[in-house]
Amino acid sequence: MSEGRSWFGPATEAVAALVRAVPQDRLDAATPCSGWDVRTLVNHVILWNGRAEAAAAKQRPSGPAEDHDFTAEPGWADRFAEQAAATARAWQDPAAWTGSTSLTGAEPGMPAPTIGSMMVVECVLHGWDLATAVGLDAGFAPGLVEFCYDGLVRIADMGRQYGAFGPEVAVPEDAPLLDRLLGLSGRDPSWKP
């Protein structure tokens, strides 16, 4: 639990920095997420990050639906950075990591530590997707990648059952840990736009 709390802030800061660095003229660029362009990916990250704030407080999510285009609003990247900081603060509360919660409001939810850890992993995976799509360096701290890998090992099969991850991509055992994390999540670490 405490390790997830310690990595939530760095994960959201990293993805917020990447979102802020997206060139406006690259929103239609392809991403490693099959069928998603950068705009779709950014909208996904913004939506679920906001829902994670509600989940930390054990509240039902509110706000726009999944088809909302946050990137059509002025100042969307700065607003996301503010939202990401609020979400990270919400997950700093030890109570956020107790009991059960849900990102969708569905009952009974899942163990809160699973949801919190999933959101840290989500920041890293989608941060890499975004960085790769627009030619940025993701620059994740090694400890953050290690936390995500250890967490994903436990939930990857469940994630595949729910369609969150594709089939595992074979990556050499001596590959960098980020590459192994990507492969475990169904991403090809050598993907290029």
C-alpha positions in Angstrom: 0.0 0.0 0.0 2.6 2.6 1.0 4.7 1.9 -2.1 1.7 2.6 -4.3 1.1 5.8 -2.5 4.7 6.9 -3.0 4.6 6.3 -6.7 1.2 7.8 -7.5 2.5 11.4 -7.5 5.5 10.7 -9.7 3.4 8.7 -12.2 0.8 11.4 -12.6 3.4 14.1 -12.8 5.1 12.1 -15.6 2.0 11.6 -17.6 0.9 15.2 -17.1 4.3 16.5 -18.4 3.9 14.2 -21.5 0.3 15.4 -22.1 1.5 19.1 -21.9 4.2 18.3 -24.4 1.9 17.0 -27.1 2.0 19.2 -30.1 -1.5 20.4 -31.1 -0.8 19.3 -34.7 0.0 15.7 -33.6 -3.5 14.9 -32.1 -4.4 12.8 -35.1 -1.1 10.8 -35.1 -1.3 7.0 -34.6 -0.4 5.5 -31.2 0.6 2.0 -30.1 -3.0 1.5 -28.9 -4.7 -0.2 -31.8 -7.3 2.0 -33.5 -6.5 5.0 -31.2 -5.0 8.3 -32.3 -3.3 10.7 -29.9 -6.5 12.6 -29.3 -8.3 9.4 -28.3 -5.5 8.4 -26.0 -5.3 11.8 -24.3 -9.1 11.8 -23.8 -8.9 8.3 -22.3 -6.1 9.4 -19.9 -7.9 12.6 -18.8 -11.3 10.8 -18.3 -9.9 7.9 -16.2 -7.6 10.1 -14.2 -10.6 12.2 -13.1 -12.5 9.1 -12.3 -9.6 7.9 -10.2 -9.9 10.9 -8.0 -13.5 10.0 -7.2 -12.5 6.4 -6.6 -9.9 7.5 -4.0 -12.8 9.1 -2.1 -15.0 6.0 -2.6 -17.5 8.2 -4.6 -19.3 7.5 -7.8 -17.7 9.2 -10.8 -19.3 12.2 -12.3 -18.5 14.4 -15.3 -18.4 13.8 -19.0 -18.9 10.4 -20.6 -16.2 8.4 -22.5 -17.0 10.1 -25.8 -16.2 13.6 -24.5 -13.4 15.4 -26.4 -11.4 17.2 -23.7 -8.9 18.3 -26.4 -11.5 20.5 -28.0 -11.5 22.8 -24.9 -9.1 25.6 -24.4 -6.3 24.9 -22.0 -7.0 21.2 -21.8 -3.4 20.2 -21.1 -3.0 22.6 -18.2 -6.4 21.6 -16.8 -5.3 17.9 -17.0 -2.1 18.7 -15.1 -4.3 20.3 -12.3 -6.6 17.3 -12.4 -3.7 14.8 -12.2 -2.3 16.7 -9.2 -5.7 16.5 -7.5 -5.9 12.8 -8.2 -2.5 12.2 -6.8 -3.3 14.2 -3.6 -6.5 12.1 -3.2 -4.5 8.9 -3.4 -2.1 10.2 -0.7 -4.8 9.7 1.9 -4.2 6.3 3.5 -8.0 5.7 3.5 -7.9 5.7 -0.3 -6.0 2.4 -0.1 -8.5 0.7 2.2 -11.7 -1.2 1.4 -13.1 -1.4 -2.1 -13.7 1.2 -4.7 -14.6 1.5 -8.4 -13.6 3.7 -11.3 -17.1 3.2 -12.8 -19.3 3.3 -9.7 -20.1 -0.4 -10.2 -20.7 -2.4 -7.0 -19.0 -4.0 -5.2 -15.9 -2.7 -6.9 -12.4 -4.0 -6.4 -9.9 -3.8 -3.6 -8.7 -0.1 -3.4 -5.0 -1.1 -3.5 -5.7 -2.8 -6.8 -7.4 0.2 -8.3 -4.7 2.6 -7.0 -1.9 0.4 -8.4 -3.7 0.0 -11.7 -3.9 3.7 -12.1 -0.1 4.1 -11.5 0.5 1.4 -14.2 -2.0 3.2 -16.4 0.0 6.4 -16.2 3.2 4.7 -17.2 1.8 2.6 -20.0 -0.3 5.3 -21.5 2.5 7.8 -20.9 4.8 5.5 -23.0 2.1 5.2 -25.6 1.9 9.0 -25.9 5.6 9.6 -25.8 6.2 7.0 -28.5 3.4 8.4 -30.7 4.8 11.9 -30.7 8.5 11.3 -30.4 9.1 12.2 -26.8 11.3 10.6 -24.2 9.0 9.1 -21.5 11.8 9.3 -18.9 10.2 7.3 -16.1 12.1 6.7 -12.9 13.5 3.2 -12.7 11.7 2.6 -9.4 8.4 3.6 -10.9 8.9 1.1 -13.8 9.8 -1.6 -11.3 6.7 -0.9 -9.2 4.6 -1.1 -12.3 6.2 -4.3 -13.6 5.7 -6.0 -10.2 2.1 -4.9 -10.1 1.3 -5.8 -13.6 2.7 -9.3 -13.2 -0.2 -9.8 -10.6 -3.0 -8.4 -12.7 -2.0 -9.0 -16.4 -4.1 -12.1 -16.8 -7.2 -10.4 -15.3 -6.5 -7.4 -17.5 -6.5 -9.6 -20.6 -9.8 -11.2 -19.6 -11.4 -7.7 -19.5 -9.8 -6.6 -22.7 -7.5 -4.0 -21.1 -4.4 -5.7 -22.4 -3.6 -7.6 -25.6 -1.8 -10.9 -25.8 1.6 -10.7 -24.2 4.4 -9.7 -26.6 7.5 -11.8 -26.3 10.4 -9.7 -25.0 13.9 -11.1 -24.2 14.4 -11.7 -20.4 17.5 -9.5 -20.5 15.6 -6.5 -22.1 15.2 -3.3 -20.1 12.5 -3.6 -17.5 10.3 -1.0 -19.3 10.4 -3.2 -22.5 9.4 -6.2 -20.4 6.6 -4.2 -18.8 5.4 -3.1 -22.3 5.5 -6.7 -23.6 3.6 -8.0 -20.6 0.8 -5.4 -21.3 0.6 -6.5 -24.9 2.6 -3.7 -26.3 5.5 -4.0 -28.8 8.4 -2.0 -27.3 9.8 -1.5 -30.8 6.5 0.1 -32.1 7.1 3.1 -34.3 4.6 5.6 -35.7 
